Amino acid sequence: MKRAVAAMVVLLVVAMPALAGDHKKCDGNGEDCVKAMKAKYQQMAWLGIAYDTDDEGHWVVGEVVTGSPAEQAGFEKGDVLLAVNGEAYTKENKAALKAVLAELEPGSEATYVVKREGGKVKLQATLGKVPAELQAKWIAEHMKKNHPEVQMASK
């Protein structure tokens, strides 16, 4: 399996960066970027899964974070994400899926359909806030990649 997103969720932070189009280069200064990222992550819904993509492009749960909304909803390692709030997890459905995920916020309910052991399972999750330590990790990774001059200055 190919690693798609680490410690997501998706995202999983629910608003999965791979789907949200967060692949552009950051062109702001480091301080403004940190402020913007903190504000964004404070409003972002969090499910608490990491996922991989298989050779066919399916999103497969690789990890369920202990104590997360995903664990409470009953997600299991190996579940294949099929839909959220009625929108399919497919490459062809990227825009519609992105729109559904963008509407989710901490405290909102989301209904997921997963494939498990040949059948389909419906899971209801109350989404949480992105944990502070995960926010800090994502910001540090972004800063290292996009603002190395800030990293050098802080050493």
Backbone as JSON Lines, residues from 0, in Angstrom:
{"i":0,"aa":"M","n":[0.83,-1.19,0.0],"ca":[0.0,0.0,0.0],"c":[0.87,1.24,0.0]}
{"i":1,"aa":"K","n":[0.39,2.26,-0.63],"ca":[1.09,3.54,-0.67],"c":[0.58,4.42,0.45]}
{"i":2,"aa":"R","n":[1.48,5.12,1.1],"ca":[1.09,6.0,2.2],"c":[0.46,7.26,1.63]}
{"i":3,"aa":"A","n":[-0.78,7.55,1.95],"ca":[-1.46,8.73,1.42],"c":[-1.38,9.89,2.38]}
{"i":4,"aa":"V","n":[-1.72,9.67,3.62],"ca":[-1.71,10.74,4.6],"c":[-1.32,10.13,5.93]}
{"i":5,"aa":"A","n":[-0.42,10.77,6.65],"ca":[-0.01,10.25,7.94],"c":[-0.8,10.91,9.05]}
{"i":6,"aa":"A","n":[-1.21,10.12,10.02],"ca":[-1.86,10.58,11.24],"c":[-3.09,11.42,10.97]}
{"i":7,"aa":"M","n":[-3.79,11.13,9.97],"ca":[-5.0,11.87,9.7],"c":[-5.97,11.67,10.82]}
{"i":8,"aa":"V","n":[-6.7,12.01,9.1],"ca":[-7.18,12.26,9.48],"c":[-6.9,12.25,10.21]}
{"i":9,"aa":"V","n":[-7.74,13.63,7.57],"ca":[-8.14,13.53,6.96],"c":[-8.28,13.95,7.38]}
{"i":10,"aa":"L","n":[-7.31,13.33,8.82],"ca":[-8.33,13.84,8.43],"c":[-9.45,13.81,8.25]}
{"i":11,"aa":"L","n":[-7.23,10.87,10.53],"ca":[-7.83,11.64,9.44],"c":[-8.39,12.89,10.02]}
{"i":12,"aa":"V","n":[-7.83,13.82,9.55],"ca":[-8.5,15.06,9.68],"c":[-9.58,14.88,8.67]}
{"i":13,"aa":"V","n":[-10.71,15.35,9.01],"ca":[-11.81,15.12,8.1],"c":[-11.61,15.83,6.79]}
{"i":14,"aa":"A","n":[-11.11,17.05,6.84],"ca":[-10.86,17.77,5.59],"c":[-9.5,17.35,5.07]}
{"i":15,"aa":"M","n":[-9.43,16.19,4.52],"ca":[-8.17,15.58,4.11],"c":[-7.35,16.5,3.22]}
{"i":16,"aa":"P","n":[-6.11,16.77,3.59],"ca":[-5.28,17.64,2.76],"c":[-5.18,17.15,1.32]}
{"i":17,"aa":"A","n":[-5.11,15.87,1.09],"ca":[-5.0,15.36,-0.27],"c":[-6.23,15.73,-1.08]}
{"i":18,"aa":"L","n":[-7.38,15.82,-0.43],"ca":[-8.6,16.18,-1.13],"c":[-8.85,17.67,-1.13]}
{"i":19,"aa":"A","n":[-8.29,18.36,-0.16],"ca":[-8.57,19.78,-0.01],"c":[-7.71,20.64,-0.93]}
{"i":20,"aa":"G","n":[-6.76,20.03,-1.61],"ca":[-5.94,20.79,-2.54],"c":[-4.84,21.58,-1.86]}
{"i":21,"aa":"D","n":[-4.35,21.12,-0.72],"ca":[-3.32,21.83,0.02],"c":[-1.91,21.49,-0.49]}
{"i":22,"aa":"H","n":[-1.78,21.31,-1.79],"ca":[-0.49,20.94,-2.37],"c":[0.27,22.14,-2.9]}
{"i":23,"aa":"K","n":[-0.31,23.32,-2.86],"ca":[0.36,24.5,-3.4],"c":[1.48,24.94,-2.48]}
{"i":24,"aa":"K","n":[2.44,25.62,-3.06],"ca":[3.56,26.15,-2.29],"c":[3.1,27.34,-1.47]}
{"i":25,"aa":"C","n":[3.55,27.41,-0.25],"ca":[3.22,28.53,0.63],"c":[4.07,29.72,0.22]}
{"i":26,"aa":"D","n":[3.43,30.86,-0.01],"ca":[4.2,32.03,-0.39],"c":[4.09,33.16,0.62]}
{"i":27,"aa":"G","n":[3.54,32.86,1.82],"ca":[3.48,33.85,2.88],"c":[4.75,33.81,3.71]}
{"i":28,"aa":"N","n":[4.91,34.79,4.6],"ca":[6.07,34.73,5.49],"c":[5.76,33.75,6.63]}
{"i":29,"aa":"G","n":[6.78,33.3,7.3],"ca":[6.63,32.28,8.32],"c":[5.66,32.64,9.43]}
{"i":30,"aa":"E","n":[5.74,33.85,9.96],"ca":[4.88,34.27,11.07],"c":[3.41,34.29,10.65]}
{"i":31,"aa":"D","n":[3.13,34.86,9.48],"ca":[1.75,34.91,8.99],"c":[1.23,33.5,8.72]}
{"i":32,"aa":"C","n":[2.1,32.68,8.21],"ca":[1.72,31.3,7.89],"c":[1.33,30.54,9.16]}
{"i":33,"aa":"V","n":[2.11,30.67,10.21],"ca":[1.8,30.0,11.48],"c":[0.46,30.47,12.02]}
{"i":34,"aa":"K","n":[0.22,31.77,11.99],"ca":[-1.05,32.32,12.47],"c":[-2.22,31.75,11.67]}
{"i":35,"aa":"A","n":[-2.08,31.73,10.35],"ca":[-3.15,31.23,9.49],"c":[-3.39,29.73,9.73]}
{"i":36,"aa":"M","n":[-2.33,28.97,9.88],"ca":[-2.47,27.54,10.1],"c":[-3.13,27.26,11.44]}
{"i":37,"aa":"K","n":[-2.74,27.99,12.49],"ca":[-3.36,27.81,13.8],"c":[-4.85,28.09,13.73]}
{"i":38,"aa":"A","n":[-5.22,29.17,13.07],"ca":[-6.64,29.53,12.94],"c":[-7.4,28.44,12.16]}
{"i":39,"aa":"K","n":[-6.8,27.95,11.1],"ca":[-7.43,26.9,10.29],"c":[-7.63,25.63,11.11]}
{"i":40,"aa":"Y","n":[-6.61,25.2,11.8],"ca":[-6.69,23.94,12.55],"c":[-7.63,24.03,13.74]}
{"i":41,"aa":"Q","n":[-7.83,25.23,14.29],"ca":[-8.77,25.39,15.4],"c":[-10.2,25.11,14.94]}
{"i":42,"aa":"Q","n":[-10.48,25.36,13.67],"ca":[-11.82,25.18,13.12],"c":[-12.01,23.84,12.41]}
{"i":43,"aa":"M","n":[-10.94,23.09,12.25],"ca":[-10.99,21.86,11.47],"c":[-11.55,20.69,12.28]}
{"i":44,"aa":"A","n":[-12.42,19.93,11.65],"ca":[-12.96,18.73,12.28],"c":[-11.93,17.6,12.21]}
{"i":45,"aa":"W","n":[-11.95,16.73,13.19],"ca":[-10.97,15.64,13.29],"c":[-11.69,14.34,13.57]}
{"i":46,"aa":"L","n":[-11.37,13.32,12.79],"ca":[-11.93,11.99,12.98],"c":[-10.99,11.11,13.79]}
{"i":47,"aa":"G","n":[-9.73,11.11,13.43],"ca":[-8.75,10.33,14.19],"c":[-8.37,9.02,13.56]}
{"i":48,"aa":"I","n":[-8.17,9.03,12.23],"ca":[-7.64,7.84,11.56],"c":[-6.46,8.26,10.7]}
{"i":49,"aa":"A","n":[-5.62,7.3,10.45],"ca":[-4.61,7.43,9.4],"c":[-5.05,6.46,8.33]}
{"i":50,"aa":"Y","n":[-4.76,6.77,7.09],"ca":[-5.18,5.86,6.04],"c":[-4.11,5.73,4.98]}
{"i":51,"aa":"D","n":[-4.19,4.66,4.25],"ca":[-3.33,4.38,3.11],"c":[-4.24,4.27,1.9]}
{"i":52,"aa":"T","n":[-3.66,4.33,0.71],"ca":[-4.43,3.99,-0.47],"c":[-3.88,2.68,-1.01]}
{"i":53,"aa":"D","n":[-4.8,1.85,-1.49],"ca":[-4.35,0.59,-2.07],"c":[-4.06,0.8,-3.56]}
{"i":54,"aa":"D","n":[-3.7,-0.25,-4.25],"ca":[-3.34,-0.15,-5.67],"c":[-4.49,0.3,-6.55]}
{"i":55,"aa":"E","n":[-5.7,0.15,-6.07],"ca":[-6.88,0.56,-6.83],"c":[-7.35,1.96,-6.45]}
{"i":56,"aa":"G","n":[-6.66,2.62,-5.52],"ca":[-7.01,3.97,-5.13],"c":[-8.02,4.08,-4.0]}
{"i":57,"aa":"H","n":[-8.36,2.96,-3.36],"ca":[-9.3,3.0,-2.23],"c":[-8.58,3.5,-0.98]}
{"i":58,"aa":"W","n":[-9.32,4.25,-0.16],"ca":[-8.78,4.73,1.11],"c":[-9.01,3.65,2.16]}
{"i":59,"aa":"V","n":[-7.93,3.12,2.71],"ca":[-7.98,2.02,3.67],"c":[-7.46,2.5,5.03]}
{"i":60,"aa":"V","n":[-8.25,2.31,6.07],"ca":[-7.85,2.73,7.41],"c":[-6.63,1.93,7.85]}
{"i":61,"aa":"G","n":[-5.55,2.64,8.15],"ca":[-4.32,2.0,8.6],"c":[-4.14,2.09,10.11]}
{"i":62,"aa":"E","n":[-4.79,3.08,10.71],"ca":[-4.68,3.27,12.15],"c":[-5.91,4.02,12.65]}
{"i":63,"aa":"V","n":[-6.37,3.64,13.82],"ca":[-7.43,4.35,14.51],"c":[-6.82,4.88,15.81]}
{"i":64,"aa":"V","n":[-6.83,6.18,15.97],"ca":[-6.21,6.81,17.14],"c":[-7.02,6.49,18.4]}
{"i":65,"aa":"T","n":[-6.33,6.01,19.42],"ca":[-6.96,5.68,20.69],"c":[-7.64,6.92,21.27]}
{"i":66,"aa":"G","n":[-8.9,6.77,21.67],"ca":[-9.66,7.85,22.27],"c":[-10.26,8.83,21.27]}
{"i":67,"aa":"S","n":[-10.08,8.57,20.0],"ca":[-10.56,9.49,18.96],"c":[-12.04,9.28,18.65]}
{"i":68,"aa":"P","n":[-12.64,10.24,17.95],"ca":[-14.02,10.04,17.48],"c":[-14.15,8.78,16.62]}
{"i":69,"aa":"A","n":[-13.12,8.46,15.86],"ca":[-13.15,7.25,15.02],"c":[-13.25,5.99,15.87]}
{"i":70,"aa":"E","n":[-12.46,5.94,16.95],"ca":[-12.52,4.77,17.83],"c":[-13.9,4.68,18.47]}
{"i":71,"aa":"Q","n":[-14.43,5.79,18.92],"ca":[-15.75,5.79,19.55],"c":[-16.85,5.38,18.58]}
{"i":72,"aa":"A","n":[-16.67,5.7,17.29],"ca":[-17.66,5.35,16.27],"c":[-17.56,3.89,15.82]}
{"i":73,"aa":"G","n":[-16.43,3.24,16.14],"ca":[-16.28,1.84,15.78],"c":[-15.44,1.56,14.55]}
{"i":74,"aa":"F","n":[-14.66,2.55,14.08],"ca":[-13.76,2.3,12.95],"c":[-12.74,1.25,13.35]}
{"i":75,"aa":"E","n":[-12.32,0.45,12.37],"ca":[-11.31,-0.58,12.59],"c":[-10.24,-0.5,11.51]}
{"i":76,"aa":"K","n":[-9.03,-0.89,11.88],"ca":[-7.94,-0.98,10.92],"c":[-8.38,-1.93,9.81]}
{"i":77,"aa":"G","n":[-8.16,-1.52,8.57],"ca":[-8.55,-2.34,7.43],"c":[-9.88,-1.94,6.8]}
{"i":78,"aa":"D","n":[-10.67,-1.11,7.51],"ca":[-11.91,-0.61,6.9],"c":[-11.57,0.17,5.63]}
{"i":79,"aa":"V","n":[-12.4,0.02,4.61],"ca":[-12.24,0.78,3.38],"c":[-13.31,1.87,3.37]}
{"i":80,"aa":"L","n":[-12.88,3.12,3.29],"ca":[-13.82,4.24,3.28],"c":[-14.58,4.27,1.95]}
{"i":81,"aa":"L","n":[-15.91,4.17,2.03],"ca":[-16.73,4.2,0.83],"c":[-17.46,5.52,0.65]}
{"i":82,"aa":"A","n":[-17.97,6.11,1.76],"ca":[-18.73,7.35,1.66],"c":[-18.77,8.07,3.0]}
{"i":83,"aa":"V","n":[-18.97,9.38,2.94],"ca":[-19.22,10.2,4.11],"c":[-20.4,11.11,3.76]}
{"i":84,"aa":"N","n":[-21.39,11.1,4.63],"ca":[-22.61,11.89,4.42],"c":[-23.15,11.76,3.0]}
{"i":85,"aa":"G","n":[-23.08,10.53,2.49],"ca":[-23.64,10.24,1.18],"c":[-22.74,10.48,-0.01]}
{"i":86,"aa":"E","n":[-21.56,11.04,0.2],"ca":[-20.63,11.29,-0.91],"c":[-19.56,10.21,-0.94]}
{"i":87,"aa":"A","n":[-19.36,9.65,-2.12],"ca":[-18.42,8.55,-2.3],"c":[-16.97,9.02,-2.23]}
{"i":88,"aa":"Y","n":[-16.13,8.17,-1.64],"ca":[-14.69,8.39,-1.62],"c":[-14.13,7.81,-2.91]}
{"i":89,"aa":"T","n":[-14.1,8.61,-3.95],"ca":[-13.5,8.19,-5.22],"c":[-12.73,9.36,-5.8]}
{"i":90,"aa":"K","n":[-11.74,9.05,-6.63],"ca":[-10.98,10.1,-7.29],"c":[-11.88,10.92,-8.2]}
{"i":91,"aa":"E","n":[-12.83,10.26,-8.84],"ca":[-13.74,10.93,-9.76],"c":[-14.7,11.87,-9.04]}
{"i":92,"aa":"N","n":[-14.91,11.67,-7.75],"ca":[-15.86,12.45,-6.97],"c":[-15.15,13.46,-6.06]}
{"i":93,"aa":"K","n":[-13.93,13.79,-6.4],"ca":[-13.08,14.62,-5.55],"c":[-13.72,15.96,-5.17]}
{"i":94,"aa":"A","n":[-14.31,16.67,-6.12],"ca":[-14.87,18.0,-5.84],"c":[-16.06,17.91,-4.89]}
{"i":95,"aa":"A","n":[-16.96,16.97,-5.12],"ca":[-18.14,16.83,-4.25],"c":[-17.73,16.38,-2.86]}
{"i":96,"aa":"L","n":[-16.77,15.47,-2.78],"ca":[-16.28,15.0,-1.49],"c":[-15.61,16.15,-0.73]}
{"i":97,"aa":"K","n":[-14.82,16.92,-1.42],"ca":[-14.15,18.08,-0.81],"c":[-15.18,19.04,-0.23]}
{"i":98,"aa":"A","n":[-16.27,19.27,-0.94],"ca":[-17.32,20.18,-0.47],"c":[-17.99,19.65,0.79]}
{"i":99,"aa":"V","n":[-18.27,18.36,0.84],"ca":[-18.9,17.76,2.03],"c":[-17.95,17.85,3.22]}
{"i":100,"aa":"L","n":[-16.7,17.53,3.0],"ca":[-15.72,17.56,4.09],"c":[-15.5,18.99,4.6]}
{"i":101,"aa":"A","n":[-15.56,19.97,3.71],"ca":[-15.35,21.37,4.11],"c":[-16.47,21.87,5.03]}
{"i":102,"aa":"E","n":[-17.64,21.27,4.94],"ca":[-18.78,21.68,5.78],"c":[-18.67,21.16,7.21]}
{"i":103,"aa":"L","n":[-17.86,20.14,7.41],"ca":[-17.75,19.52,8.73],"c":[-16.91,20.39,9.66]}
{"i":104,"aa":"E","n":[-17.33,20.42,10.92],"ca":[-16.6,21.18,11.93],"c":[-16.63,20.39,13.23]}
{"i":105,"aa":"P","n":[-15.77,20.76,14.18],"ca":[-15.78,20.04,15.46],"c":[-17.19,20.05,16.07]}
{"i":106,"aa":"G","n":[-17.62,18.88,16.53],"ca":[-18.94,18.74,17.13],"c":[-20.01,18.3,16.16]}
{"i":107,"aa":"S","n":[-19.72,18.35,14.86],"ca":[-20.73,17.93,13.89],"c":[-20.76,16.4,13.78]}
{"i":108,"aa":"E","n":[-21.9,15.91,13.34],"ca":[-22.09,14.48,13.12],"c":[-21.78,14.15,11.67]}
{"i":109,"aa":"A","n":[-21.13,13.02,11.46],"ca":[-20.85,12.55,10.11],"c":[-21.17,11.06,10.05]}
{"i":110,"aa":"T","n":[-21.82,10.67,8.96],"ca":[-22.14,9.27,8.75],"c":[-21.2,8.72,7.69]}
{"i":111,"aa":"Y","n":[-20.48,7.68,8.05],"ca":[-19.53,7.04,7.16],"c":[-20.05,5.66,6.78]}
{"i":112,"aa":"V","n":[-19.76,5.24,5.56],"ca":[-20.01,3.88,5.14],"c":[-18.64,3.29,4.81]}
{"i":113,"aa":"V","n":[-18.34,2.15,5.42],"ca":[-17.07,1.48,5.18],"c":[-17.32,0.05,4.73]}
{"i":114,"aa":"K","n":[-16.36,-0.46,4.0],"ca":[-16.39,-1.86,3.6],"c":[-15.56,-2.61,4.63]}
{"i":115,"aa":"R","n":[-16.16,-3.66,5.19],"ca":[-15.47,-4.44,6.22],"c":[-15.84,-5.91,6.02]}
{"i":116,"aa":"E","n":[-14.82,-6.74,5.85],"ca":[-15.02,-8.18,5.72],"c":[-16.07,-8.52,4.67]}
{"i":117,"aa":"G","n":[-16.02,-7.84,3.53],"ca":[-16.92,-8.13,2.42],"c":[-18.28,-7.48,2.5]}
{"i":118,"aa":"G","n":[-18.62,-6.87,3.62],"ca":[-19.92,-6.21,3.77],"c":[-19.75,-4.72,3.97]}
{"i":119,"aa":"K","n":[-20.88,-4.02,4.07],"ca":[-20.86,-2.59,4.32],"c":[-21.34,-2.32,5.74]}
{"i":120,"aa":"V","n":[-20.66,-1.39,6.41],"ca":[-21.0,-1.01,7.78],"c":[-21.19,0.5,7.8]}
{"i":121,"aa":"K","n":[-22.25,0.96,8.45],"ca":[-22.5,2.4,8.61],"c":[-22.02,2.8,10.01]}
{"i":122,"aa":"L","n":[-21.22,3.84,10.06],"ca":[-20.67,4.34,11.32],"c":[-21.02,5.81,11.49]}
{"i":123,"aa":"Q","n":[-21.5,6.16,12.68],"ca":[-21.86,7.54,13.0],"c":[-20.8,8.1,13.93]}
{"i":124,"aa":"A","n":[-20.17,9.22,13.54],"ca":[-19.11,9.82,14.35],"c":[-19.45,11.26,14.69]}
{"i":125,"aa":"T","n":[-19.19,11.64,15.94],"ca":[-19.24,13.04,16.34],"c":[-17.8,13.52,16.27]}
{"i":126,"aa":"L","n":[-17.53,14.41,15.34],"ca":[-16.16,14.84,15.07],"c":[-15.63,15.74,16.17]}
{"i":127,"aa":"G","n":[-14.32,15.66,16.38],"ca":[-13.67,16.44,17.42],"c":[-12.79,17.52,16.84]}
{"i":128,"aa":"K","n":[-12.05,18.17,17.74],"ca":[-11.06,19.17,17.34],"c":[-9.72,18.46,17.13]}
{"i":129,"aa":"V","n":[-8.93,19.0,16.24],"ca":[-7.59,18.45,16.01],"c":[-6.79,18.66,17.29]}
{"i":130,"aa":"P","n":[-6.23,17.57,17.86],"ca":[-5.44,17.72,19.09],"c":[-4.27,18.7,18.91]}
{"i":131,"aa":"A","n":[-3.98,19.43,19.96],"ca":[-2.94,20.46,19.92],"c":[-1.59,19.89,19.47]}
{"i":132,"aa":"E","n":[-1.23,18.69,19.95],"ca":[0.06,18.12,19.57],"c":[0.11,17.78,18.07]}
{"i":133,"aa":"L","n":[-1.02,17.4,17.49],"ca":[-1.06,17.11,16.06],"c":[-0.99,18.42,15.26]}
{"i":134,"aa":"Q","n":[-1.67,19.45,15.75],"ca":[-1.57,20.76,15.1],"c":[-0.11,21.21,15.08]}
{"i":135,"aa":"A","n":[0.56,21.09,16.21],"ca":[1.96,21.52,16.31],"c":[2.84,20.72,15.35]}
{"i":136,"aa":"K","n":[2.56,19.42,15.23],"ca":[3.34,18.58,14.31],"c":[3.16,19.03,12.87]}
{"i":137,"aa":"W","n":[1.91,19.26,12.47],"ca":[1.64,19.68,11.1],"c":[2.27,21.03,10.79]}
{"i":138,"aa":"I","n":[2.19,21.96,11.74],"ca":[2.78,23.28,11.54],"c":[4.3,23.16,11.43]}
{"i":139,"aa":"A","n":[4.9,22.35,12.28],"ca":[6.36,22.17,12.23],"c":[6.79,21.55,10.9]}
{"i":140,"aa":"E","n":[6.03,20.58,10.42],"ca":[6.35,19.96,9.12],"c":[6.25,20.98,8.0]}
{"i":141,"aa":"H","n":[5.2,21.79,8.04],"ca":[5.03,22.82,7.02],"c":[6.17,23.83,7.07]}
{"i":142,"aa":"M","n":[6.53,24.25,8.26],"ca":[7.59,25.25,8.4],"c":[8.91,24.7,7.89]}
{"i":143,"aa":"K","n":[9.2,23.46,8.21],"ca":[10.46,22.85,7.76],"c":[10.52,22.79,6.23]}
{"i":144,"aa":"K","n":[9.39,22.45,5.62],"ca":[9.35,22.3,4.17],"c":[9.29,23.64,3.45]}
{"i":145,"aa":"N","n":[8.5,24.57,3.95],"ca":[8.21,25.8,3.21],"c":[8.9,27.05,3.74]}
{"i":146,"aa":"H","n":[9.41,27.0,4.95],"ca":[10.04,28.19,5.56],"c":[11.35,27.79,6.27]}
{"i":147,"aa":"P","n":[12.27,27.2,5.53],"ca":[13.52,26.74,6.2],"c":[14.3,27.88,6.82]}
{"i":148,"aa":"E","n":[14.13,29.09,6.31],"ca":[14.84,30.24,6.88],"c":[14.41,30.51,8.31]}
{"i":149,"aa":"V","n":[13.16,30.22,8.63],"ca":[12.66,30.39,10.01],"c":[13.29,29.32,10.88]}
{"i":150,"aa":"Q","n":[13.39,28.12,10.38],"ca":[14.0,27.03,11.13],"c":[15.47,27.35,11.44]}
{"i":151,"aa":"M","n":[16.16,27.89,10.46],"ca":[17.58,28.23,10.65],"c":[17.71,29.33,11.7]}
{"i":152,"aa":"A","n":[16.81,30.29,11.66],"ca":[16.88,31.43,12.59],"c":[16.6,31.01,14.02]}
{"i":153,"aa":"S","n":[15.81,29.94,14.21],"ca":[15.45,29.54,15.55],"c":[16.48,28.61,16.19]}
{"i":154,"aa":"K","n":[17.5,28.19,15.45],"ca":[18.51,27.26,16.0],"c":[19.57,27.98,16.78]}
